[in-house]
Amino acid sequence: MNERPGPTPQHDPTTDLTTPDAVTHTGSDGEVSAEDLVLAAGRDVTPANLAWAEHKLATEGRAALDKLLP
């Protein structure tokens, strides 16, 4: 009745596809394109969405991307 948990799995870098924190970045310290903003918003790249993103970048600058990403 008192079952002990089995051994915990060990980290296997050959199957772990998680990106290490040291190499993740938002890219907001460089140029931000309208396409970057559309993709960060989770939208499809369409002419309407690109126009939306271009307007956001024109009014908010790089902060538009920072507001979308955690």
mmCIF file of the N, C-alpha and C atoms, coordinates in Angstrom:
data_MODEL
# 
_entry.id   MODEL 
# 
loop_
_atom_site.group_PDB 
_atom_site.id 
_atom_site.type_symbol 
_atom_site.label_atom_id 
_atom_site.label_alt_id 
_atom_site.label_comp_id 
_atom_site.label_asym_id 
_atom_site.label_entity_id 
_atom_site.label_seq_id 
_atom_site.pdbx_PDB_ins_code 
_atom_site.Cartn_x 
_atom_site.Cartn_y 
_atom_site.Cartn_z 
_atom_site.occupancy 
_atom_site.B_iso_or_equiv 
_atom_site.pdbx_formal_charge 
_atom_site.auth_seq_id 
_atom_site.auth_comp_id 
_atom_site.auth_asym_id 
_atom_site.auth_atom_id 
_atom_site.pdbx_PDB_model_num 
ATOM 1   N N  . MET A 1 1  ? 0.798  -1.186 0.000   1.00 0.00 ? 1  MET A N  1 
ATOM 2   C CA . MET A 1 1  ? 0.000  0.000  0.000   1.00 0.00 ? 1  MET A CA 1 
ATOM 3   C C  . MET A 1 1  ? 0.849  1.261  0.000   1.00 0.00 ? 1  MET A C  1 
ATOM 4   N N  . ASN A 1 2  ? 1.974  1.237  0.653   1.00 0.00 ? 2  ASN A N  1 
ATOM 5   C CA . ASN A 1 2  ? 2.877  2.379  0.656   1.00 0.00 ? 2  ASN A CA 1 
ATOM 6   C C  . ASN A 1 2  ? 3.868  2.219  -0.477  1.00 0.00 ? 2  ASN A C  1 
ATOM 7   N N  . GLU A 1 3  ? 3.503  2.725  -1.610  1.00 0.00 ? 3  GLU A N  1 
ATOM 8   C CA . GLU A 1 3  ? 4.396  2.602  -2.758  1.00 0.00 ? 3  GLU A CA 1 
ATOM 9   C C  . GLU A 1 3  ? 5.440  3.704  -2.723  1.00 0.00 ? 3  GLU A C  1 
ATOM 10  N N  . ARG A 1 4  ? 6.653  3.328  -2.967  1.00 0.00 ? 4  ARG A N  1 
ATOM 11  C CA . ARG A 1 4  ? 7.715  4.311  -3.052  1.00 0.00 ? 4  ARG A CA 1 
ATOM 12  C C  . ARG A 1 4  ? 7.817  4.785  -4.495  1.00 0.00 ? 4  ARG A C  1 
ATOM 13  N N  . PRO A 1 5  ? 8.068  6.060  -4.654  1.00 0.00 ? 5  PRO A N  1 
ATOM 14  C CA . PRO A 1 5  ? 8.244  6.533  -6.034  1.00 0.00 ? 5  PRO A CA 1 
ATOM 15  C C  . PRO A 1 5  ? 9.496  5.932  -6.639  1.00 0.00 ? 5  PRO A C  1 
ATOM 16  N N  . GLY A 1 6  ? 9.454  5.690  -7.924  1.00 0.00 ? 6  GLY A N  1 
ATOM 17  C CA . GLY A 1 6  ? 10.612 5.143  -8.624  1.00 0.00 ? 6  GLY A CA 1 
ATOM 18  C C  . GLY A 1 6  ? 11.701 6.184  -8.747  1.00 0.00 ? 6  GLY A C  1 
ATOM 19  N N  . PRO A 1 7  ? 12.803 5.809  -9.309  1.00 0.00 ? 7  PRO A N  1 
ATOM 20  C CA . PRO A 1 7  ? 13.906 6.762  -9.467  1.00 0.00 ? 7  PRO A CA 1 
ATOM 21  C C  . PRO A 1 7  ? 13.494 7.893  -10.407 1.00 0.00 ? 7  PRO A C  1 
ATOM 22  N N  . THR A 1 8  ? 13.987 9.075  -10.130 1.00 0.00 ? 8  THR A N  1 
ATOM 23  C CA . THR A 1 8  ? 13.676 10.211 -10.999 1.00 0.00 ? 8  THR A CA 1 
ATOM 24  C C  . THR A 1 8  ? 14.524 10.106 -12.257 1.00 0.00 ? 8  THR A C  1 
ATOM 25  N N  . PRO A 1 9  ? 13.944 10.458 -13.396 1.00 0.00 ? 9  PRO A N  1 
ATOM 26  C CA . PRO A 1 9  ? 14.713 10.374 -14.642 1.00 0.00 ? 9  PRO A CA 1 
ATOM 27  C C  . PRO A 1 9  ? 15.860 11.380 -14.625 1.00 0.00 ? 9  PRO A C  1 
ATOM 28  N N  . GLN A 1 10 ? 16.965 10.984 -15.182 1.00 0.00 ? 10 GLN A N  1 
ATOM 29  C CA . GLN A 1 10 ? 18.103 11.885 -15.254 1.00 0.00 ? 10 GLN A CA 1 
ATOM 30  C C  . GLN A 1 10 ? 18.010 12.727 -16.505 1.00 0.00 ? 10 GLN A C  1 
ATOM 31  N N  . HIS A 1 11 ? 18.615 13.883 -16.448 1.00 0.00 ? 11 HIS A N  1 
ATOM 32  C CA . HIS A 1 11 ? 18.629 14.800 -17.585 1.00 0.00 ? 11 HIS A CA 1 
ATOM 33  C C  . HIS A 1 11 ? 19.407 14.175 -18.741 1.00 0.00 ? 11 HIS A C  1 
ATOM 34  N N  . ASP A 1 12 ? 18.793 14.116 -19.894 1.00 0.00 ? 12 ASP A N  1 
ATOM 35  C CA . ASP A 1 12 ? 19.447 13.564 -21.078 1.00 0.00 ? 12 ASP A CA 1 
ATOM 36  C C  . ASP A 1 12 ? 19.523 14.660 -22.136 1.00 0.00 ? 12 ASP A C  1 
ATOM 37  N N  . PRO A 1 13 ? 20.687 15.277 -22.325 1.00 0.00 ? 13 PRO A N  1 
ATOM 38  C CA . PRO A 1 13 ? 20.797 16.381 -23.279 1.00 0.00 ? 13 PRO A CA 1 
ATOM 39  C C  . PRO A 1 13 ? 20.518 15.976 -24.725 1.00 0.00 ? 13 PRO A C  1 
ATOM 40  N N  . THR A 1 14 ? 20.536 14.698 -25.020 1.00 0.00 ? 14 THR A N  1 
ATOM 41  C CA . THR A 1 14 ? 20.267 14.273 -26.400 1.00 0.00 ? 14 THR A CA 1 
ATOM 42  C C  . THR A 1 14 ? 18.774 14.289 -26.712 1.00 0.00 ? 14 THR A C  1 
ATOM 43  N N  . THR A 1 15 ? 17.936 14.245 -25.675 1.00 0.00 ? 15 THR A N  1 
ATOM 44  C CA . THR A 1 15 ? 16.488 14.271 -25.911 1.00 0.00 ? 15 THR A CA 1 
ATOM 45  C C  . THR A 1 15 ? 15.824 15.533 -25.377 1.00 0.00 ? 15 THR A C  1 
ATOM 46  N N  . ASP A 1 16 ? 16.556 16.346 -24.597 1.00 0.00 ? 16 ASP A N  1 
ATOM 47  C CA . ASP A 1 16 ? 16.009 17.581 -24.048 1.00 0.00 ? 16 ASP A CA 1 
ATOM 48  C C  . ASP A 1 16 ? 16.138 18.679 -25.098 1.00 0.00 ? 16 ASP A C  1 
ATOM 49  N N  . LEU A 1 17 ? 15.018 19.160 -25.598 1.00 0.00 ? 17 LEU A N  1 
ATOM 50  C CA . LEU A 1 17 ? 15.024 20.169 -26.652 1.00 0.00 ? 17 LEU A CA 1 
ATOM 51  C C  . LEU A 1 17 ? 14.777 21.578 -26.119 1.00 0.00 ? 17 LEU A C  1 
ATOM 52  N N  . THR A 1 18 ? 14.840 21.761 -24.809 1.00 0.00 ? 18 THR A N  1 
ATOM 53  C CA . THR A 1 18 ? 14.624 23.063 -24.208 1.00 0.00 ? 18 THR A CA 1 
ATOM 54  C C  . THR A 1 18 ? 15.804 23.977 -24.508 1.00 0.00 ? 18 THR A C  1 
ATOM 55  N N  . THR A 1 19 ? 15.512 25.207 -24.912 1.00 0.00 ? 19 THR A N  1 
ATOM 56  C CA . THR A 1 19 ? 16.568 26.173 -25.177 1.00 0.00 ? 19 THR A CA 1 
ATOM 57  C C  . THR A 1 19 ? 17.110 26.698 -23.848 1.00 0.00 ? 19 THR A C  1 
ATOM 58  N N  . PRO A 1 20 ? 18.414 26.657 -23.643 1.00 0.00 ? 20 PRO A N  1 
ATOM 59  C CA . PRO A 1 20 ? 18.977 27.159 -22.383 1.00 0.00 ? 20 PRO A CA 1 
ATOM 60  C C  . PRO A 1 20 ? 18.717 28.659 -22.211 1.00 0.00 ? 20 PRO A C  1 
ATOM 61  N N  . ASP A 1 21 ? 18.533 29.083 -20.983 1.00 0.00 ? 21 ASP A N  1 
ATOM 62  C CA . ASP A 1 21 ? 18.271 30.500 -20.702 1.00 0.00 ? 21 ASP A CA 1 
ATOM 63  C C  . ASP A 1 21 ? 19.376 31.408 -21.224 1.00 0.00 ? 21 ASP A C  1 
ATOM 64  N N  . ALA A 1 22 ? 20.599 30.934 -21.217 1.00 0.00 ? 22 ALA A N  1 
ATOM 65  C CA . ALA A 1 22 ? 21.733 31.759 -21.633 1.00 0.00 ? 22 ALA A CA 1 
ATOM 66  C C  . ALA A 1 22 ? 21.660 32.167 -23.105 1.00 0.00 ? 22 ALA A C  1 
ATOM 67  N N  . VAL A 1 23 ? 20.899 31.447 -23.907 1.00 0.00 ? 23 VAL A N  1 
ATOM 68  C CA . VAL A 1 23 ? 20.838 31.787 -25.332 1.00 0.00 ? 23 VAL A CA 1 
ATOM 69  C C  . VAL A 1 23 ? 19.467 32.305 -25.771 1.00 0.00 ? 23 VAL A C  1 
ATOM 70  N N  . THR A 1 24 ? 18.531 32.405 -24.848 1.00 0.00 ? 24 THR A N  1 
ATOM 71  C CA . THR A 1 24 ? 17.233 32.964 -25.216 1.00 0.00 ? 24 THR A CA 1 
ATOM 72  C C  . THR A 1 24 ? 17.286 34.481 -25.096 1.00 0.00 ? 24 THR A C  1 
ATOM 73  N N  . HIS A 1 25 ? 16.613 35.148 -25.976 1.00 0.00 ? 25 HIS A N  1 
ATOM 74  C CA . HIS A 1 25 ? 16.559 36.606 -25.950 1.00 0.00 ? 25 HIS A CA 1 
ATOM 75  C C  . HIS A 1 25 ? 15.359 37.062 -26.752 1.00 0.00 ? 25 HIS A C  1 
ATOM 76  N N  . THR A 1 26 ? 14.935 38.288 -26.520 1.00 0.00 ? 26 THR A N  1 
ATOM 77  C CA . THR A 1 26 ? 13.788 38.813 -27.242 1.00 0.00 ? 26 THR A CA 1 
ATOM 78  C C  . THR A 1 26 ? 14.189 39.448 -28.555 1.00 0.00 ? 26 THR A C  1 
ATOM 79  N N  . GLY A 1 27 ? 15.431 39.855 -28.658 1.00 0.00 ? 27 GLY A N  1 
ATOM 80  C CA . GLY A 1 27 ? 15.873 40.524 -29.867 1.00 0.00 ? 27 GLY A CA 1 
ATOM 81  C C  . GLY A 1 27 ? 15.543 41.993 -29.858 1.00 0.00 ? 27 GLY A C  1 
ATOM 82  N N  . SER A 1 28 ? 14.988 42.499 -28.770 1.00 0.00 ? 28 SER A N  1 
ATOM 83  C CA . SER A 1 28 ? 14.571 43.892 -28.746 1.00 0.00 ? 28 SER A CA 1 
ATOM 84  C C  . SER A 1 28 ? 15.735 44.859 -28.616 1.00 0.00 ? 28 SER A C  1 
ATOM 85  N N  . ASP A 1 29 ? 16.952 44.350 -28.444 1.00 0.00 ? 29 ASP A N  1 
ATOM 86  C CA . ASP A 1 29 ? 18.091 45.246 -28.368 1.00 0.00 ? 29 ASP A CA 1 
ATOM 87  C C  . ASP A 1 29 ? 18.644 45.572 -29.757 1.00 0.00 ? 29 ASP A C  1 
ATOM 88  N N  . GLY A 1 30 ? 18.074 44.973 -30.793 1.00 0.00 ? 30 GLY A N  1 
ATOM 89  C CA . GLY A 1 30 ? 18.467 45.253 -32.169 1.00 0.00 ? 30 GLY A CA 1 
ATOM 90  C C  . GLY A 1 30 ? 17.266 45.760 -32.956 1.00 0.00 ? 30 GLY A C  1 
ATOM 91  N N  . GLU A 1 31 ? 17.376 45.694 -34.253 1.00 0.00 ? 31 GLU A N  1 
ATOM 92  C CA . GLU A 1 31 ? 16.265 46.111 -35.108 1.00 0.00 ? 31 GLU A CA 1 
ATOM 93  C C  . GLU A 1 31 ? 15.074 45.176 -34.939 1.00 0.00 ? 31 GLU A C  1 
ATOM 94  N N  . VAL A 1 32 ? 13.896 45.744 -34.891 1.00 0.00 ? 32 VAL A N  1 
ATOM 95  C CA . VAL A 1 32 ? 12.664 44.964 -34.808 1.00 0.00 ? 32 VAL A CA 1 
ATOM 96  C C  . VAL A 1 32 ? 11.883 45.230 -36.080 1.00 0.00 ? 32 VAL A C  1 
ATOM 97  N N  . SER A 1 33 ? 11.523 44.172 -36.784 1.00 0.00 ? 33 SER A N  1 
ATOM 98  C CA . SER A 1 33 ? 10.759 44.339 -38.017 1.00 0.00 ? 33 SER A CA 1 
ATOM 99  C C  . SER A 1 33 ? 9.277  44.140 -37.742 1.00 0.00 ? 33 SER A C  1 
ATOM 100 N N  . ALA A 1 34 ? 8.473  44.561 -38.681 1.00 0.00 ? 34 ALA A N  1 
ATOM 101 C CA . ALA A 1 34 ? 7.028  44.361 -38.566 1.00 0.00 ? 34 ALA A CA 1 
ATOM 102 C C  . ALA A 1 34 ? 6.718  42.866 -38.502 1.00 0.00 ? 34 ALA A C  1 
ATOM 103 N N  . GLU A 1 35 ? 7.457  42.066 -39.242 1.00 0.00 ? 35 GLU A N  1 
ATOM 104 C CA . GLU A 1 35 ? 7.246  40.620 -39.210 1.00 0.00 ? 35 GLU A CA 1 
ATOM 105 C C  . GLU A 1 35 ? 7.552  40.050 -37.820 1.00 0.00 ? 35 GLU A C  1 
ATOM 106 N N  . ASP A 1 36 ? 8.608  40.546 -37.173 1.00 0.00 ? 36 ASP A N  1 
ATOM 107 C CA . ASP A 1 36 ? 8.930  40.115 -35.806 1.00 0.00 ? 36 ASP A CA 1 
ATOM 108 C C  . ASP A 1 36 ? 7.746  40.376 -34.877 1.00 0.00 ? 36 ASP A C  1 
ATOM 109 N N  . LEU A 1 37 ? 7.168  41.548 -34.992 1.00 0.00 ? 37 LEU A N  1 
ATOM 110 C CA . LEU A 1 37 ? 6.053  41.933 -34.121 1.00 0.00 ? 37 LEU A CA 1 
ATOM 111 C C  . LEU A 1 37 ? 4.826  41.072 -34.386 1.00 0.00 ? 37 LEU A C  1 
ATOM 112 N N  . VAL A 1 38 ? 4.547  40.800 -35.644 1.00 0.00 ? 38 VAL A N  1 
ATOM 113 C CA . VAL A 1 38 ? 3.402  39.953 -36.002 1.00 0.00 ? 38 VAL A CA 1 
ATOM 114 C C  . VAL A 1 38 ? 3.581  38.551 -35.411 1.00 0.00 ? 38 VAL A C  1 
ATOM 115 N N  . LEU A 1 39 ? 4.758  37.982 -35.574 1.00 0.00 ? 39 LEU A N  1 
ATOM 116 C CA . LEU A 1 39 ? 5.009  36.638 -35.063 1.00 0.00 ? 39 LEU A CA 1 
ATOM 117 C C  . LEU A 1 39 ? 4.980  36.598 -33.540 1.00 0.00 ? 39 LEU A C  1 
ATOM 118 N N  . ALA A 1 40 ? 5.495  37.629 -32.884 1.00 0.00 ? 40 ALA A N  1 
ATOM 119 C CA . ALA A 1 40 ? 5.474  37.682 -31.422 1.00 0.00 ? 40 ALA A CA 1 
ATOM 120 C C  . ALA A 1 40 ? 4.048  37.776 -30.895 1.00 0.00 ? 40 ALA A C  1 
ATOM 121 N N  . ALA A 1 41 ? 3.171  38.367 -31.687 1.00 0.00 ? 41 ALA A N  1 
ATOM 122 C CA . ALA A 1 41 ? 1.768  38.486 -31.294 1.00 0.00 ? 41 ALA A CA 1 
ATOM 123 C C  . ALA A 1 41 ? 0.998  37.199 -31.553 1.00 0.00 ? 41 ALA A C  1 
ATOM 124 N N  . GLY A 1 42 ? 1.646  36.229 -32.207 1.00 0.00 ? 42 GLY A N  1 
ATOM 125 C CA . GLY A 1 42 ? 0.983  34.963 -32.491 1.00 0.00 ? 42 GLY A CA 1 
ATOM 126 C C  . GLY A 1 42 ? 0.041  35.038 -33.679 1.00 0.00 ? 42 GLY A C  1 
ATOM 127 N N  . ARG A 1 43 ? 0.261  36.001 -34.515 1.00 0.00 ? 43 ARG A N  1 
ATOM 128 C CA . ARG A 1 43 ? -0.597 36.189 -35.693 1.00 0.00 ? 43 ARG A CA 1 
ATOM 129 C C  . ARG A 1 43 ? 0.088  35.656 -36.943 1.00 0.00 ? 43 ARG A C  1 
ATOM 130 N N  . ASP A 1 44 ? -0.705 35.425 -37.972 1.00 0.00 ? 44 ASP A N  1 
ATOM 131 C CA . ASP A 1 44 ? -0.160 35.039 -39.265 1.00 0.00 ? 44 ASP A CA 1 
ATOM 132 C C  . ASP A 1 44 ? 0.398  36.273 -39.961 1.00 0.00 ? 44 ASP A C  1 
ATOM 133 N N  . VAL A 1 45 ? 1.433  36.069 -40.766 1.00 0.00 ? 45 VAL A N  1 
ATOM 134 C CA . VAL A 1 45 ? 2.013  37.172 -41.516 1.00 0.00 ? 45 VAL A CA 1 
ATOM 135 C C  . VAL A 1 45 ? 1.139  37.416 -42.747 1.00 0.00 ? 45 VAL A C  1 
ATOM 136 N N  . THR A 1 46 ? 0.301  38.424 -42.641 1.00 0.00 ? 46 THR A N  1 
ATOM 137 C CA . THR A 1 46 ? -0.581 38.827 -43.735 1.00 0.00 ? 46 THR A CA 1 
ATOM 138 C C  . THR A 1 46 ? -0.380 40.320 -43.960 1.00 0.00 ? 46 THR A C  1 
ATOM 139 N N  . PRO A 1 47 ? -0.799 40.831 -45.108 1.00 0.00 ? 47 PRO A N  1 
ATOM 140 C CA . PRO A 1 47 ? -0.666 42.279 -45.333 1.00 0.00 ? 47 PRO A CA 1 
ATOM 141 C C  . PRO A 1 47 ? -1.363 43.114 -44.243 1.00 0.00 ? 47 PRO A C  1 
ATOM 142 N N  . ALA A 1 48 ? -2.529 42.684 -43.803 1.00 0.00 ? 48 ALA A N  1 
ATOM 143 C CA . ALA A 1 48 ? -3.245 43.440 -42.769 1.00 0.00 ? 48 ALA A CA 1 
ATOM 144 C C  . ALA A 1 48 ? -2.482 43.427 -41.444 1.00 0.00 ? 48 ALA A C  1 
ATOM 145 N N  . ASN A 1 49 ? -1.947 42.272 -41.073 1.00 0.00 ? 49 ASN A N  1 
ATOM 146 C CA . ASN A 1 49 ? -1.195 42.180 -39.821 1.00 0.00 ? 49 ASN A CA 1 
ATOM 147 C C  . ASN A 1 49 ? 0.130  42.928 -39.901 1.00 0.00 ? 49 ASN A C  1 
ATOM 148 N N  . LEU A 1 50 ? 0.754  42.923 -41.061 1.00 0.00 ? 50 LEU A N  1 
ATOM 149 C CA . LEU A 1 50 ? 1.986  43.692 -41.231 1.00 0.00 ? 50 LEU A CA 1 
ATOM 150 C C  . LEU A 1 50 ? 1.705  45.185 -41.127 1.00 0.00 ? 50 LEU A C  1 
ATOM 151 N N  . ALA A 1 51 ? 0.582  45.638 -41.665 1.00 0.00 ? 51 ALA A N  1 
ATOM 152 C CA . ALA A 1 51 ? 0.204  47.052 -41.554 1.00 0.00 ? 51 ALA A CA 1 
ATOM 153 C C  . ALA A 1 51 ? -0.034 47.415 -40.088 1.00 0.00 ? 51 ALA A C  1 
ATOM 154 N N  . TRP A 1 52 ? -0.699 46.516 -39.352 1.00 0.00 ? 52 TRP A N  1 
ATOM 155 C CA . TRP A 1 52 ? -0.927 46.735 -37.923 1.00 0.00 ? 52 TRP A CA 1 
ATOM 156 C C  . TRP A 1 52 ? 0.410  46.877 -37.194 1.00 0.00 ? 52 TRP A C  1 
ATOM 157 N N  . ALA A 1 53 ? 1.343  45.969 -37.497 1.00 0.00 ? 53 ALA A N  1 
ATOM 158 C CA . ALA A 1 53 ? 2.642  45.967 -36.835 1.00 0.00 ? 53 ALA A CA 1 
ATOM 159 C C  . ALA A 1 53 ? 3.454  47.211 -37.202 1.00 0.00 ? 53 ALA A C  1 
ATOM 160 N N  . GLU A 1 54 ? 3.411  47.611 -38.448 1.00 0.00 ? 54 GLU A N  1 
ATOM 161 C CA . GLU A 1 54 ? 4.142  48.810 -38.855 1.00 0.00 ? 54 GLU A CA 1 
ATOM 162 C C  . GLU A 1 54 ? 3.621  50.036 -38.119 1.00 0.00 ? 54 GLU A C  1 
ATOM 163 N N  . HIS A 1 55 ? 2.310  50.108 -37.932 1.00 0.00 ? 55 HIS A N  1 
ATOM 164 C CA . HIS A 1 55 ? 1.708  51.225 -37.182 1.00 0.00 ? 55 HIS A CA 1 
ATOM 165 C C  . HIS A 1 55 ? 2.168  51.182 -35.722 1.00 0.00 ? 55 HIS A C  1 
ATOM 166 N N  . LYS A 1 56 ? 2.139  49.985 -35.114 1.00 0.00 ? 56 LYS A N  1 
ATOM 167 C CA . LYS A 1 56 ? 2.583  49.846 -33.722 1.00 0.00 ? 56 LYS A CA 1 
ATOM 168 C C  . LYS A 1 56 ? 4.048  50.261 -33.575 1.00 0.00 ? 56 LYS A C  1 
ATOM 169 N N  . LEU A 1 57 ? 4.895  49.830 -34.509 1.00 0.00 ? 57 LEU A N  1 
ATOM 170 C CA . LEU A 1 57 ? 6.310  50.184 -34.437 1.00 0.00 ? 57 LEU A CA 1 
ATOM 171 C C  . LEU A 1 57 ? 6.519  51.681 -34.624 1.00 0.00 ? 57 LEU A C  1 
ATOM 172 N N  . ALA A 1 58 ? 5.718  52.292 -35.491 1.00 0.00 ? 58 ALA A N  1 
ATOM 173 C CA . ALA A 1 58 ? 5.848  53.729 -35.725 1.00 0.00 ? 58 ALA A CA 1 
ATOM 174 C C  . ALA A 1 58 ? 5.440  54.534 -34.492 1.00 0.00 ? 58 ALA A C  1 
ATOM 175 N N  . THR A 1 59 ? 4.456  54.046 -33.749 1.00 0.00 ? 59 THR A N  1 
ATOM 176 C CA . THR A 1 59 ? 3.970  54.798 -32.595 1.00 0.00 ? 59 THR A CA 1 
ATOM 177 C C  . THR A 1 59 ? 4.675  54.428 -31.292 1.00 0.00 ? 59 THR A C  1 
ATOM 178 N N  . GLU A 1 60 ? 5.074  53.154 -31.147 1.00 0.00 ? 60 GLU A N  1 
ATOM 179 C CA . GLU A 1 60 ? 5.642  52.693 -29.884 1.00 0.00 ? 60 GLU A CA 1 
ATOM 180 C C  . GLU A 1 60 ? 7.123  52.336 -29.958 1.00 0.00 ? 60 GLU A C  1 
ATOM 181 N N  . GLY A 1 61 ? 7.652  52.174 -31.148 1.00 0.00 ? 61 GLY A N  1 
ATOM 182 C CA . GLY A 1 61 ? 9.042  51.774 -31.291 1.00 0.00 ? 61 GLY A CA 1 
ATOM 183 C C  . GLY A 1 61 ? 9.258  50.347 -30.809 1.00 0.00 ? 61 GLY A C  1 
ATOM 184 N N  . ARG A 1 62 ? 10.489 50.064 -30.360 1.00 0.00 ? 62 ARG A N  1 
ATOM 185 C CA . ARG A 1 62 ? 10.831 48.707 -29.903 1.00 0.00 ? 62 ARG A CA 1 
ATOM 186 C C  . ARG A 1 62 ? 10.013 48.265 -28.700 1.00 0.00 ? 62 ARG A C  1 
ATOM 187 N N  . ALA A 1 63 ? 9.459  49.210 -27.973 1.00 0.00 ? 63 ALA A N  1 
ATOM 188 C CA . ALA A 1 63 ? 8.644  48.855 -26.795 1.00 0.00 ? 63 ALA A CA 1 
ATOM 189 C C  . ALA A 1 63 ? 7.425  48.034 -27.194 1.00 0.00 ? 63 ALA A C  1 
ATOM 190 N N  . ALA A 1 64 ? 6.981  48.156 -28.439 1.00 0.00 ? 64 ALA A N  1 
ATOM 191 C CA . ALA A 1 64 ? 5.834  47.367 -28.906 1.00 0.00 ? 64 ALA A CA 1 
ATOM 192 C C  . ALA A 1 64 ? 6.120  45.878 -28.778 1.00 0.00 ? 64 ALA A C  1 
ATOM 193 N N  . LEU A 1 65 ? 7.340  45.457 -29.074 1.00 0.00 ? 65 LEU A N  1 
ATOM 194 C CA . LEU A 1 65 ? 7.710  44.054 -28.947 1.00 0.00 ? 65 LEU A CA 1 
ATOM 195 C C  . LEU A 1 65 ? 7.841  43.654 -27.477 1.00 0.00 ? 65 LEU A C  1 
ATOM 196 N N  . ASP A 1 66 ? 8.440  44.516 -26.685 1.00 0.00 ? 66 ASP A N  1 
ATOM 197 C CA . ASP A 1 66 ? 8.619  44.223 -25.268 1.00 0.00 ? 66 ASP A CA 1 
ATOM 198 C C  . ASP A 1 66 ? 7.275  44.046 -24.554 1.00 0.00 ? 66 ASP A C  1 
ATOM 199 N N  . LYS A 1 67 ? 6.254  44.760 -24.988 1.00 0.00 ? 67 LYS A N  1 
ATOM 200 C CA . LYS A 1 67 ? 4.940  44.660 -24.372 1.00 0.00 ? 67 LYS A CA 1 
ATOM 201 C C  . LYS A 1 67 ? 4.282  43.304 -24.672 1.00 0.00 ? 67 LYS A C  1 
ATOM 202 N N  . LEU A 1 68 ? 4.660  42.683 -25.775 1.00 0.00 ? 68 LEU A N  1 
ATOM 203 C CA . LEU A 1 68 ? 4.055  41.406 -26.163 1.00 0.00 ? 68 LEU A CA 1 
ATOM 204 C C  . LEU A 1 68 ? 4.735  40.199 -25.536 1.00 0.00 ? 68 LEU A C  1 
ATOM 205 N N  . LEU A 1 69 ? 6.024  40.327 -25.264 1.00 0.00 ? 69 LEU A N  1 
ATOM 206 C CA . LEU A 1 69 ? 6.785  39.185 -24.762 1.00 0.00 ? 69 LEU A CA 1 
ATOM 207 C C  . LEU A 1 69 ? 6.885  39.228 -23.254 1.00 0.00 ? 69 LEU A C  1 
ATOM 208 N N  . PRO A 1 70 ? 6.847  38.052 -22.630 1.00 0.00 ? 70 PRO A N  1 
ATOM 209 C CA . PRO A 1 70 ? 6.923  38.019 -21.160 1.00 0.00 ? 70 PRO A CA 1 
ATOM 210 C C  . PRO A 1 70 ? 8.290  38.435 -20.647 1.00 0.00 ? 70 PRO A C  1 
# 
